[in-house]
């Protein structure tokens, strides 16, 4: 007889944004487990399985929790601190959780380098590990990994794509290269 683990169910709903539709995943406790652009489905599925389990089942809902929808709407309307109150539970290792918590402390409109982020968590030699944690962040915007840039000021990798990263930083008023017209509406 084959033993199967019980399936783990999370709720999910699409949220429209000026940068494209996003898929929000949350648990019964209301905490966000994942928030990713719908056109990044492969990345989304990989991160969801890694941090929520391979047995996770998404139950599609009509709408995301009001707190998340309102926070994202406010963020895109210019209230960049609106997402700070949204509770998240993305899973991850203790180190990743520490790195992701540090991301939430970067003020909107500011950027940090990976080295500055490593120093911020008291691990100045862990620059590459911080970069890997940022790259594995399953909760876009709310956990603002887009605010981390290369040591030379370059816009390094971003799961949502470099143009979205550039757009988000410019939207927040960070000093970045100009956004190309027409990218996101």
C-alpha positions, 0 to 999 in steps of 0.5 A: 500500500502506498502512503500519501501525505495529505494535500495542503490547501491554500487560497489564491486570487488574481490581483490586477496591477499597472505592472501586470496581473499578480497571483496572491496566495494566502493561508487560512490565517490570512497571511500571504504565502506568495505574491508573483506576477501571473506571467512568471508561472514557472518561477511561481510554481517552483517557489510555491512547491519549495516553500509551501510543499509539493503537495500544495493545492490552490483553491481559486477565490474571487478576490484576494484578502481585502487587506492585500488588495487595498495595500497593493492599490495604495502602493500603486497609487503612491502610498509606498508604506501601505504594504508594510502592514500586510502579514506574510508567511512565505516559509523559507529557512531561518536565514532566508526569513532574516534576509526577507525581514531586512528587505522590509526595513528598506524605506520606499524610494531607497536602494541597498546593495547586497553587501549593505543587506548582508551587513544589515543582518549582521553577516557581512561575509554572506553577500552571495547568500543574501543575493540567493535569498533575495532571488528566492523571495516568493512575496514580491512588492510586499517583501521589496527585493526590488530595492536591492541593486548591484554594488555598481548601482546596476539593476541586477536580477529580479524574478519579475523582470528587470523592466518591472524592477526599474518601473517599481524603483522609479515609481517609488522615486528611487534614482534609477535609469528612466523607464521606457514609455509604454512598458506597463500601461 
